[in-house]
Amino acid sequence: MNTIETTIKMAPMFKGKIWRKQIEFIVSKSGDELKGVAFSKDGKQQLYVFEKQVYFNAINGIFSNNEKSIPFNNISSVECNSKGLYADIVITTSGTLIKIEDVPVSIAKDVSIMILDLKINA
């Protein structure tokens, strides 16, 4: 599944173009190949899966973001916890727990598998 296009299509009304611009901005900052994305249903939690790392962005307000970049070798586990139509993605590292809540379940499953596959091949 192309999680990038699916995420944009599943965006709430009028947010698809905004989400596409956010994705393009993060990709231009990274310089790495984007493999997939997972956004929470409100778009405030964003997970970007690149060729060499995972990038997490939590939008806390207009001028406040919580950003983390995690190389695959630092990831110890990835879980996808389904709850109806949505799921939580939980990424555990040696010192951090990242949780992206309320991601459409099909995207959450695909992104979790993608992270594990890239981690194995890293």
Secondary structure, DSSP 8 states (H G I E B T S, - for coil): --HHHHHHHTS-TT-HHHHHHHHHHHHHHH-S-EEEEEE-TTSSEEEEEESSEEEEEEEEETTEEEEEEEEGGGEEEEEEEEETTEEEEEEEESS-EEEEEEEEHHHHHHHHHHHHHHHHH-
